Amino acid sequence: MDTIQEKHILSGKHIIVAGAGIGGLTFCIALQRFLENHNREINPPPNIVIYEREESMDVIGRQGYSLSIRSDPLSGGVQILQKLDLLNEILAESNPGTHFTVFKNDFTPLIEFRSPPVEDLSQLTLCIAQLEDGKVLVTLSDGHQEQCDLLVAADGSNSKVRRELLPQHELRFACAVSIVARTRPLNKLPQPLDTTWGSVLGGNGHFLFIAPTDQTSALWSVSYLSDTPCKPKPAGTMSDAEIEQVLADAEQRLRPFCEPIPTLFKETLHSSVAVTNAKDMMPFRNHGSAIFIGNAQHAMSPFSGNGASMAVIDGYQLAEQLILAKNLSAAIQAYDDLSVPRSTTAIKMSHRNIAMGHSQGIWKHLWVLTLKLIAWYFGFNPKPVENRT
Ligand SMILES: Cc1cc2nc3c(=O)[nH]c(=O)nc-3n(C[C@H](O)[C@H](O)[C@H](O)COP(=O)(O)OP(=O)(O)OC[C@H]3O[C@@H](n4cnc5c(N)ncnc54)[C@H](O)[C@@H]3O)c2cc1C
Protein backbone atom coordinates (compact mmCIF):
# COMPACT_ATOMS: atom_id res chain seq x y z
CA MET A 1 0.00 0.00 0.00
CA ASP A 2 1.35 3.43 -0.93
CA THR A 3 1.84 5.82 1.95
CA ILE A 4 1.26 9.43 1.12
CA GLN A 5 3.92 11.48 2.83
CA GLU A 6 2.75 14.72 4.37
CA LYS A 7 4.08 17.77 2.59
CA HIS A 8 6.87 19.47 4.53
CA ILE A 9 5.91 22.92 5.85
CA LEU A 10 8.67 24.52 3.78
CA SER A 11 7.87 22.69 0.57
CA GLY A 12 7.48 25.16 -2.30
CA LYS A 13 7.41 28.11 0.08
CA HIS A 14 8.82 31.51 -0.78
CA ILE A 15 10.92 32.90 2.08
CA ILE A 16 12.22 36.46 2.23
CA VAL A 17 15.00 37.31 4.67
CA ALA A 18 15.25 41.02 5.49
CA GLY A 19 18.84 41.85 6.41
CA ALA A 20 22.10 40.12 5.50
CA GLY A 21 23.64 40.74 8.92
CA ILE A 22 25.06 38.02 11.10
CA GLY A 23 21.62 36.63 12.06
CA GLY A 24 20.10 36.67 8.56
CA LEU A 25 23.16 35.08 6.97
CA THR A 26 23.38 32.38 9.64
CA PHE A 27 19.71 31.56 9.05
CA CYS A 28 20.30 31.16 5.29
CA ILE A 29 23.44 29.05 5.71
CA ALA A 30 21.87 26.85 8.38
CA LEU A 31 18.66 26.33 6.41
CA GLN A 32 20.67 25.33 3.38
CA ARG A 33 22.62 22.80 5.48
CA PHE A 34 19.45 21.36 7.02
CA LEU A 35 17.81 21.10 3.59
CA GLU A 36 20.85 19.25 2.21
CA ASN A 37 20.95 16.82 5.14
CA HIS A 38 17.25 16.31 5.80
CA ASN A 39 16.29 12.63 5.81
CA ARG A 40 13.67 13.12 3.13
CA GLU A 41 13.81 15.45 0.20
CA ILE A 42 11.73 18.57 0.55
CA ASN A 43 10.20 18.85 -2.87
CA PRO A 44 9.90 21.41 -4.31
CA PRO A 45 12.49 23.07 -2.06
CA PRO A 46 11.76 26.48 -0.57
CA ASN A 47 12.87 29.50 -2.52
CA ILE A 48 14.88 31.93 -0.38
CA VAL A 49 15.66 35.55 -1.19
CA ILE A 50 17.67 37.83 1.06
CA TYR A 51 17.42 41.60 0.84
CA GLU A 52 20.09 43.84 2.32
CA ARG A 53 19.78 47.60 2.63
CA GLU A 54 23.45 48.48 2.28
CA GLU A 55 25.40 48.02 -0.90
CA SER A 56 28.85 48.00 0.66
CA MET A 57 30.69 47.37 3.89
CA ASP A 58 31.96 50.97 3.92
CA VAL A 59 28.80 52.44 5.41
CA ILE A 60 29.35 54.97 8.19
CA GLY A 61 29.54 53.24 11.55
CA ARG A 62 30.12 49.82 10.02
CA GLN A 63 33.88 49.86 10.20
CA GLY A 64 36.41 49.49 12.90
CA TYR A 65 34.60 47.75 15.65
CA SER A 66 35.27 44.33 17.01
CA LEU A 67 32.79 41.52 17.24
CA SER A 68 33.32 38.67 19.64
CA ILE A 69 31.67 35.31 19.22
CA ARG A 70 31.37 33.49 22.53
CA SER A 71 31.31 29.87 23.59
CA ASP A 72 29.94 30.03 27.13
CA PRO A 73 26.76 28.02 27.87
CA LEU A 74 24.42 31.00 27.41
CA SER A 75 26.00 32.28 24.21
CA GLY A 76 27.32 29.27 22.28
CA GLY A 77 27.95 31.13 19.00
CA VAL A 78 31.27 29.35 18.52
CA GLN A 79 29.58 25.95 18.80
CA ILE A 80 27.03 26.91 16.14
CA LEU A 81 29.76 28.08 13.76
CA GLN A 82 31.45 24.73 14.35
CA LYS A 83 28.24 22.85 13.53
CA LEU A 84 28.01 24.85 10.31
CA ASP A 85 31.66 24.05 9.43
CA LEU A 86 32.41 27.76 9.43
CA LEU A 87 34.56 28.06 12.54
CA ASN A 88 37.97 27.43 10.98
CA GLU A 89 37.22 29.75 8.12
CA ILE A 90 36.15 32.48 10.52
CA LEU A 91 39.13 31.94 12.81
CA ALA A 92 41.38 32.37 9.79
CA GLU A 93 39.71 35.74 9.18
CA SER A 94 40.00 36.78 12.83
CA ASN A 95 42.41 38.65 14.98
CA PRO A 96 44.30 36.94 17.77
CA GLY A 97 42.57 36.98 21.13
CA THR A 98 43.07 35.00 24.28
CA HIS A 99 39.48 34.14 24.97
CA PHE A 100 37.22 35.22 22.17
CA THR A 101 37.36 35.68 18.46
CA VAL A 102 37.69 39.21 17.20
CA PHE A 103 36.82 39.66 13.56
CA LYS A 104 38.68 41.77 11.13
CA ASN A 105 36.61 44.75 10.15
CA ASP A 106 36.14 43.46 6.63
CA PHE A 107 33.45 40.78 6.50
CA THR A 108 33.32 40.65 2.71
CA PRO A 109 35.23 37.39 2.19
CA LEU A 110 32.94 35.52 4.57
CA ILE A 111 29.84 36.77 2.86
CA GLU A 112 31.15 35.87 -0.58
CA PHE A 113 32.18 32.36 0.46
CA ARG A 114 28.87 31.50 1.99
CA SER A 115 25.88 32.53 0.04
CA PRO A 116 24.62 29.34 -1.64
CA PRO A 117 20.97 29.74 -0.69
CA VAL A 118 20.93 33.42 -1.44
CA GLU A 119 19.25 33.99 -4.74
CA ASP A 120 19.63 37.70 -4.77
CA LEU A 121 21.43 40.21 -2.61
CA SER A 122 20.03 43.53 -3.56
CA GLN A 123 20.35 46.89 -1.90
CA LEU A 124 16.82 47.81 -1.05
CA THR A 125 14.75 48.97 1.85
CA LEU A 126 11.47 47.34 2.66
CA CYS A 127 7.87 48.20 3.33
CA ILE A 128 5.76 45.41 4.79
CA ALA A 129 2.10 44.41 4.95
CA GLN A 130 0.67 41.23 6.42
CA LEU A 131 -2.09 39.82 4.18
CA GLU A 132 -5.26 38.07 5.30
CA ASP A 133 -4.24 34.71 3.80
CA GLY A 134 -1.19 34.65 6.11
CA LYS A 135 1.21 35.78 3.40
CA VAL A 136 3.35 38.86 3.71
CA LEU A 137 3.53 41.54 1.03
CA VAL A 138 6.92 43.19 0.78
CA THR A 139 7.27 46.44 -1.13
CA LEU A 140 10.84 47.27 -2.01
CA SER A 141 12.10 50.81 -2.28
CA ASP A 142 12.08 50.65 -6.09
CA GLY A 143 8.32 49.96 -5.97
CA HIS A 144 8.69 46.25 -6.78
CA GLN A 145 6.22 44.13 -4.77
CA GLU A 146 6.76 40.55 -3.72
CA GLN A 147 4.58 38.18 -1.70
CA CYS A 148 6.14 35.59 0.54
CA ASP A 149 4.95 32.77 2.79
CA LEU A 150 7.51 33.61 5.45
CA LEU A 151 9.37 36.81 6.20
CA VAL A 152 12.40 36.44 8.44
CA ALA A 153 13.05 39.89 9.89
CA ALA A 154 16.77 40.02 10.64
CA ASP A 155 17.16 43.73 10.00
CA GLY A 156 18.83 44.68 13.26
CA SER A 157 17.97 46.75 16.30
CA ASN A 158 16.27 49.56 14.36
CA SER A 159 14.24 46.98 12.40
CA LYS A 160 12.04 48.64 9.80
CA VAL A 161 9.90 45.50 9.70
CA ARG A 162 9.32 45.73 13.46
CA ARG A 163 8.50 49.42 13.27
CA GLU A 164 5.88 48.66 10.61
CA LEU A 165 4.32 45.53 12.10
CA LEU A 166 4.96 45.85 15.85
CA PRO A 167 5.54 49.55 16.59
CA GLN A 168 4.82 48.98 20.30
CA HIS A 169 8.21 47.25 20.68
CA GLU A 170 10.61 50.17 20.92
CA LEU A 171 14.27 50.53 21.81
CA ARG A 172 14.91 51.68 25.36
CA PHE A 173 17.79 53.83 26.58
CA ALA A 174 19.98 51.68 28.84
CA CYS A 175 21.29 54.74 30.75
CA ALA A 176 24.86 54.74 29.38
CA VAL A 177 26.52 57.03 26.84
CA SER A 178 29.75 56.03 25.08
CA ILE A 179 32.43 58.00 23.29
CA VAL A 180 33.96 55.59 20.78
CA ALA A 181 36.86 55.90 18.35
CA ARG A 182 39.55 53.87 16.72
CA THR A 183 43.21 54.51 16.05
CA ARG A 184 44.90 55.09 12.75
CA PRO A 185 47.06 52.12 11.62
CA LEU A 186 49.94 51.65 14.09
CA ASN A 187 53.31 50.02 13.48
CA LYS A 188 52.58 47.68 16.34
CA LEU A 189 49.57 47.25 18.61
CA PRO A 190 50.52 48.34 22.15
CA GLN A 191 50.44 45.70 24.87
CA PRO A 192 48.18 44.04 25.92
CA LEU A 193 46.18 44.56 22.72
CA ASP A 194 48.61 42.41 20.75
CA THR A 195 47.23 39.40 22.61
CA THR A 196 43.95 40.32 24.22
CA TRP A 197 41.20 42.89 24.72
CA GLY A 198 38.75 43.83 27.42
CA SER A 199 37.11 46.26 29.79
CA VAL A 200 38.47 48.27 32.70
CA LEU A 201 36.51 49.66 35.65
CA GLY A 202 37.64 53.23 36.18
CA GLY A 203 36.16 53.29 39.67
CA ASN A 204 35.13 56.90 39.05
CA GLY A 205 31.98 56.23 37.03
CA HIS A 206 33.84 55.57 33.77
CA PHE A 207 33.97 52.22 32.00
CA LEU A 208 36.66 51.62 29.43
CA PHE A 209 36.66 49.10 26.60
CA ILE A 210 39.63 48.46 24.30
CA ALA A 211 40.03 45.90 21.52
CA PRO A 212 42.01 45.44 18.32
CA THR A 213 39.94 46.00 15.19
CA ASP A 214 42.55 44.42 12.94
CA GLN A 215 46.28 43.66 13.07
CA THR A 216 47.32 47.32 13.20
CA SER A 217 44.52 49.38 14.72
CA ALA A 218 42.42 49.32 17.86
CA LEU A 219 39.27 50.86 19.23
CA TRP A 220 38.72 52.55 22.54
CA SER A 221 35.43 53.44 24.15
CA VAL A 222 34.78 55.31 27.38
CA SER A 223 31.26 55.36 28.79
CA TYR A 224 29.39 57.01 31.62
CA LEU A 225 25.92 56.81 33.14
CA SER A 226 23.24 59.28 32.17
CA ASP A 227 19.53 59.61 32.97
CA THR A 228 18.77 60.90 29.50
CA PRO A 229 20.16 59.93 26.10
CA CYS A 230 22.51 62.40 24.45
CA LYS A 231 22.22 63.54 20.84
CA PRO A 232 23.90 60.65 18.98
CA LYS A 233 26.86 61.69 16.83
CA PRO A 234 27.74 58.93 14.37
CA ALA A 235 31.29 58.72 13.01
CA GLY A 236 31.83 60.85 9.95
CA THR A 237 28.94 63.22 10.66
CA MET A 238 30.63 65.81 12.92
CA SER A 239 32.50 68.99 12.01
CA ASP A 240 36.17 69.28 13.03
CA ALA A 241 35.19 71.62 15.88
CA GLU A 242 32.60 69.12 17.19
CA ILE A 243 35.15 66.30 17.03
CA GLU A 244 37.65 68.40 19.02
CA GLN A 245 34.96 69.08 21.62
CA VAL A 246 34.08 65.39 21.96
CA LEU A 247 37.78 64.46 22.19
CA ALA A 248 38.38 67.08 24.89
CA ASP A 249 35.51 65.56 26.88
CA ALA A 250 36.90 62.05 26.31
CA GLU A 251 40.39 63.13 27.40
CA GLN A 252 39.03 64.22 30.77
CA ARG A 253 37.14 60.98 31.20
CA LEU A 254 40.17 58.87 30.16
CA ARG A 255 42.53 60.67 32.54
CA PRO A 256 42.52 57.92 35.23
CA PHE A 257 43.67 55.23 32.81
CA CYS A 258 47.33 54.51 32.08
CA GLU A 259 48.97 52.84 29.06
CA PRO A 260 47.93 51.78 26.51
CA ILE A 261 45.11 54.35 26.80
CA PRO A 262 47.20 57.54 26.31
CA THR A 263 48.79 55.97 23.20
CA LEU A 264 45.44 54.90 21.77
CA PHE A 265 43.98 58.34 22.46
CA LYS A 266 46.96 60.13 20.86
CA GLU A 267 46.64 57.96 17.74
CA THR A 268 42.87 58.46 17.40
CA LEU A 269 41.57 58.67 13.86
CA HIS A 270 39.43 61.81 14.06
CA SER A 271 36.95 60.68 11.41
CA SER A 272 36.12 57.60 13.52
CA VAL A 273 35.01 59.50 16.65
CA ALA A 274 31.37 58.85 17.60
CA VAL A 275 29.03 59.39 20.52
CA THR A 276 26.41 56.68 21.02
CA ASN A 277 23.60 55.84 23.42
CA ALA A 278 23.35 52.26 24.70
CA LYS A 279 19.90 51.00 23.72
CA ASP A 280 18.19 47.67 24.05
CA MET A 281 14.79 46.01 23.93
CA MET A 282 13.47 42.98 25.81
CA PRO A 283 12.43 40.12 23.49
CA PHE A 284 8.87 39.48 22.36
CA ARG A 285 7.26 36.27 21.11
CA ASN A 286 6.61 35.87 17.40
CA HIS A 287 3.19 35.40 15.80
CA GLY A 288 2.11 35.00 12.19
CA SER A 289 4.35 34.62 9.20
CA ALA A 290 6.79 37.45 9.92
CA ILE A 291 9.39 36.03 12.31
CA PHE A 292 11.87 38.29 14.07
CA ILE A 293 15.36 37.10 15.00
CA GLY A 294 18.56 38.67 16.35
CA ASN A 295 18.57 42.31 17.32
CA ALA A 296 15.23 42.83 15.55
CA GLN A 297 13.61 40.58 18.18
CA HIS A 298 15.77 41.46 21.22
CA ALA A 299 18.05 44.43 20.67
CA MET A 300 21.27 44.22 22.69
CA SER A 301 23.50 47.12 23.62
CA PRO A 302 27.27 46.72 23.12
CA PHE A 303 27.47 46.22 26.92
CA SER A 304 26.04 42.73 26.49
CA GLY A 305 29.07 41.72 24.40
CA ASN A 306 26.75 39.00 23.26
CA GLY A 307 24.47 40.28 20.49
CA ALA A 308 26.43 38.63 17.69
CA SER A 309 26.38 35.21 19.34
CA MET A 310 22.67 35.59 20.06
CA ALA A 311 21.97 36.42 16.40
CA VAL A 312 24.05 33.43 15.25
CA ILE A 313 22.16 31.03 17.53
CA ASP A 314 18.80 32.54 16.59
CA GLY A 315 19.47 32.07 12.88
CA TYR A 316 20.53 28.47 13.40
CA GLN A 317 17.70 27.51 15.73
CA LEU A 318 14.96 29.09 13.62
CA ALA A 319 16.22 27.13 10.59
CA GLU A 320 16.34 23.94 12.67
CA GLN A 321 12.83 24.36 14.05
CA LEU A 322 11.41 25.10 10.60
CA ILE A 323 12.86 21.82 9.38
CA LEU A 324 11.75 19.75 12.40
CA ALA A 325 8.30 21.12 13.22
CA LYS A 326 4.99 19.82 11.89
CA ASN A 327 3.58 23.27 11.25
CA LEU A 328 4.66 26.89 11.25
CA SER A 329 3.17 27.86 14.60
CA ALA A 330 4.89 24.89 16.30
CA ALA A 331 8.19 25.95 14.72
CA ILE A 332 7.78 29.53 15.89
CA GLN A 333 6.80 28.46 19.39
CA ALA A 334 9.76 26.09 19.66
CA TYR A 335 12.10 28.82 18.41
CA ASP A 336 10.72 31.43 20.82
CA ASP A 337 10.92 28.97 23.73
CA LEU A 338 14.67 28.92 23.12
CA SER A 339 15.39 32.48 22.08
CA VAL A 340 13.20 34.52 24.46
CA PRO A 341 14.61 33.21 27.79
CA ARG A 342 18.16 33.22 26.40
CA SER A 343 18.06 36.82 25.20
CA THR A 344 16.20 37.98 28.33
CA THR A 345 19.07 36.62 30.44
CA ALA A 346 21.66 38.24 28.15
CA ILE A 347 19.97 41.65 28.34
CA LYS A 348 19.66 41.43 32.13
CA MET A 349 23.36 40.57 32.26
CA SER A 350 24.14 43.62 30.12
CA HIS A 351 22.31 45.79 32.67
CA ARG A 352 24.48 44.28 35.39
CA ASN A 353 27.56 45.00 33.23
CA ILE A 354 26.49 48.63 32.95
CA ALA A 355 25.99 48.91 36.73
CA MET A 356 29.28 47.15 37.45
CA GLY A 357 31.38 48.95 34.85
CA HIS A 358 30.37 52.41 36.03
CA SER A 359 30.42 51.65 39.76
CA GLN A 360 32.27 53.90 42.17
CA GLY A 361 33.61 53.77 45.72
CA ILE A 362 32.70 50.72 47.79
CA TRP A 363 30.59 49.32 44.92
CA LYS A 364 33.61 49.20 42.65
CA HIS A 365 35.57 47.24 45.26
CA LEU A 366 32.67 44.83 45.77
CA TRP A 367 32.37 44.23 42.02
CA VAL A 368 36.14 43.70 41.67
CA LEU A 369 36.04 41.20 44.53
CA THR A 370 33.10 39.40 42.89
CA LEU A 371 34.94 39.27 39.56
CA LYS A 372 38.08 37.94 41.24
CA LEU A 373 36.06 35.22 42.96
CA ILE A 374 34.42 34.25 39.67
CA ALA A 375 37.82 34.23 37.94
CA TRP A 376 39.27 32.09 40.73
CA TYR A 377 36.29 29.70 40.61
CA PHE A 378 36.66 29.18 36.85
CA GLY A 379 40.47 29.05 36.98
CA PHE A 380 40.67 32.15 34.80
CA ASN A 381 43.68 34.41 35.30
CA PRO A 382 43.39 37.59 33.24
CA LYS A 383 46.25 40.08 33.08
CA PRO A 384 44.81 43.29 34.53
CA VAL A 385 45.26 46.68 32.87
CA GLU A 386 45.93 49.10 35.71
CA ASN A 387 44.30 52.46 36.11
CA ARG A 388 45.72 55.44 37.91
CA THR A 389 43.11 55.75 40.67
C1 LIG B 1 29.96 49.26 18.52
C2 LIG B 1 29.36 47.89 18.67
C3 LIG B 1 30.13 46.86 19.18
C4 LIG B 1 29.59 45.59 19.33
N1 LIG B 1 30.38 44.58 19.82
C5 LIG B 1 29.88 43.36 19.95
C6 LIG B 1 30.70 42.28 20.41
O1 LIG B 1 31.88 42.42 20.68
N2 LIG B 1 30.14 41.06 20.54
C7 LIG B 1 28.85 40.85 20.22
O2 LIG B 1 28.39 39.71 20.35
N3 LIG B 1 28.04 41.83 19.75
C8 LIG B 1 28.52 43.08 19.62
N4 LIG B 1 27.73 44.09 19.16
C9 LIG B 1 26.33 43.79 18.85
C10 LIG B 1 26.20 43.07 17.52
O3 LIG B 1 26.81 43.83 16.49
C11 LIG B 1 24.72 42.88 17.19
O4 LIG B 1 24.05 42.36 18.31
C12 LIG B 1 24.56 41.90 16.03
O5 LIG B 1 25.20 42.42 14.88
C13 LIG B 1 23.10 41.65 15.74
O6 LIG B 1 23.00 40.87 14.59
P1 LIG B 1 21.71 40.98 13.64
O7 LIG B 1 21.98 40.08 12.50
O8 LIG B 1 20.50 40.78 14.45
O9 LIG B 1 21.66 42.50 13.18
P2 LIG B 1 22.73 43.33 12.33
O10 LIG B 1 24.08 42.73 12.44
O11 LIG B 1 22.52 44.74 12.72
O12 LIG B 1 22.25 43.11 10.82
C14 LIG B 1 21.08 43.69 10.32
C15 LIG B 1 21.23 43.81 8.81
O13 LIG B 1 19.99 44.26 8.26
C16 LIG B 1 20.24 45.29 7.32
N5 LIG B 1 19.04 46.11 7.23
C17 LIG B 1 18.60 47.03 8.10
N6 LIG B 1 17.45 47.56 7.68
C18 LIG B 1 17.15 46.97 6.52
C19 LIG B 1 16.09 47.09 5.60
N7 LIG B 1 15.09 47.96 5.80
N8 LIG B 1 16.09 46.32 4.50
C20 LIG B 1 17.10 45.43 4.28
N9 LIG B 1 18.14 45.28 5.11
C21 LIG B 1 18.16 46.03 6.22
C22 LIG B 1 21.43 46.03 7.88
O14 LIG B 1 22.10 46.77 6.89
C23 LIG B 1 22.27 44.85 8.41
O15 LIG B 1 23.11 44.31 7.43
C24 LIG B 1 28.25 45.37 18.98
C25 LIG B 1 27.47 46.39 18.45
C26 LIG B 1 28.02 47.65 18.29
C27 LIG B 1 27.18 48.74 17.70
The ligand as a MOL file (V3000), in Angstrom:
LIG
                    3D

  0  0  0     0  0            999 V3000
M  V30 BEGIN CTAB
M  V30 COUNTS 53 58 0 0 0
M  V30 BEGIN ATOM
M  V30 1 C 29.9600 49.2590 18.5160 0
M  V30 2 C 29.3580 47.8900 18.6680 0
M  V30 3 C 30.1330 46.8560 19.1840 0
M  V30 4 C 29.5930 45.5900 19.3340 0
M  V30 5 N 30.3780 44.5830 19.8220 0
M  V30 6 C 29.8770 43.3590 19.9540 0
M  V30 7 C 30.6990 42.2810 20.4150 0
M  V30 8 O 31.8800 42.4250 20.6850 0
M  V30 9 N 30.1390 41.0610 20.5360 0
M  V30 10 C 28.8500 40.8510 20.2190 0
M  V30 11 O 28.3920 39.7120 20.3520 0
M  V30 12 N 28.0430 41.8310 19.7540 0
M  V30 13 C 28.5240 43.0780 19.6220 0
M  V30 14 N 27.7280 44.0860 19.1570 0
M  V30 15 C 26.3270 43.7950 18.8460 0
M  V30 16 C 26.2010 43.0740 17.5160 0
M  V30 17 O 26.8140 43.8310 16.4870 0
M  V30 18 C 24.7200 42.8750 17.1930 0
M  V30 19 O 24.0520 42.3600 18.3090 0
M  V30 20 C 24.5640 41.8970 16.0310 0
M  V30 21 O 25.1990 42.4210 14.8790 0
M  V30 22 C 23.0970 41.6460 15.7440 0
M  V30 23 O 22.9970 40.8680 14.5860 0
M  V30 24 P 21.7150 40.9820 13.6430 0
M  V30 25 O 21.9760 40.0790 12.5040 0
M  V30 26 O 20.4990 40.7790 14.4540 0
M  V30 27 O 21.6650 42.4970 13.1780 0
M  V30 28 P 22.7280 43.3280 12.3260 0
M  V30 29 O 24.0790 42.7340 12.4370 0
M  V30 30 O 22.5240 44.7420 12.7220 0
M  V30 31 O 22.2500 43.1100 10.8230 0
M  V30 32 C 21.0780 43.6930 10.3180 0
M  V30 33 C 21.2290 43.8150 8.8140 0
M  V30 34 O 19.9940 44.2570 8.2600 0
M  V30 35 C 20.2400 45.2890 7.3160 0
M  V30 36 N 19.0380 46.1140 7.2290 0
M  V30 37 C 18.5970 47.0300 8.1040 0
M  V30 38 N 17.4540 47.5630 7.6820 0
M  V30 39 C 17.1510 46.9650 6.5190 0
M  V30 40 C 16.0870 47.0920 5.6010 0
M  V30 41 N 15.0900 47.9580 5.7990 0
M  V30 42 N 16.0950 46.3210 4.4990 0
M  V30 43 C 17.1020 45.4280 4.2760 0
M  V30 44 N 18.1410 45.2790 5.1130 0
M  V30 45 C 18.1600 46.0320 6.2200 0
M  V30 46 C 21.4310 46.0250 7.8800 0
M  V30 47 O 22.1010 46.7690 6.8880 0
M  V30 48 C 22.2690 44.8510 8.4110 0
M  V30 49 O 23.1100 44.3070 7.4320 0
M  V30 50 C 28.2460 45.3650 18.9820 0
M  V30 51 C 27.4660 46.3940 18.4510 0
M  V30 52 C 28.0220 47.6500 18.2890 0
M  V30 53 C 27.1770 48.7430 17.6960 0
M  V30 END ATOM
M  V30 BEGIN BOND
M  V30 1 1 1 2
M  V30 2 1 2 3
M  V30 3 2 2 52
M  V30 4 2 3 4
M  V30 5 1 4 5
M  V30 6 1 4 50
M  V30 7 2 5 6
M  V30 8 1 6 7
M  V30 9 1 6 13
M  V30 10 2 7 8
M  V30 11 1 7 9
M  V30 12 1 9 10
M  V30 13 2 10 11
M  V30 14 1 10 12
M  V30 15 2 12 13
M  V30 16 1 13 14
M  V30 17 1 14 15
M  V30 18 1 14 50
M  V30 19 1 15 16
M  V30 20 1 16 17
M  V30 21 1 16 18
M  V30 22 1 18 19
M  V30 23 1 18 20
M  V30 24 1 20 21
M  V30 25 1 20 22
M  V30 26 1 22 23
M  V30 27 1 23 24
M  V30 28 2 24 25
M  V30 29 1 24 26
M  V30 30 1 24 27
M  V30 31 1 27 28
M  V30 32 2 28 29
M  V30 33 1 28 30
M  V30 34 1 28 31
M  V30 35 1 31 32
M  V30 36 1 32 33
M  V30 37 1 33 34
M  V30 38 1 33 48
M  V30 39 1 34 35
M  V30 40 1 35 36
M  V30 41 1 35 46
M  V30 42 1 36 37
M  V30 43 1 36 45
M  V30 44 2 37 38
M  V30 45 1 38 39
M  V30 46 1 39 40
M  V30 47 2 39 45
M  V30 48 1 40 41
M  V30 49 2 40 42
M  V30 50 1 42 43
M  V30 51 2 43 44
M  V30 52 1 44 45
M  V30 53 1 46 47
M  V30 54 1 46 48
M  V30 55 1 48 49
M  V30 56 2 50 51
M  V30 57 1 51 52
M  V30 58 1 52 53
M  V30 END BOND
M  V30 END CTAB
M  END
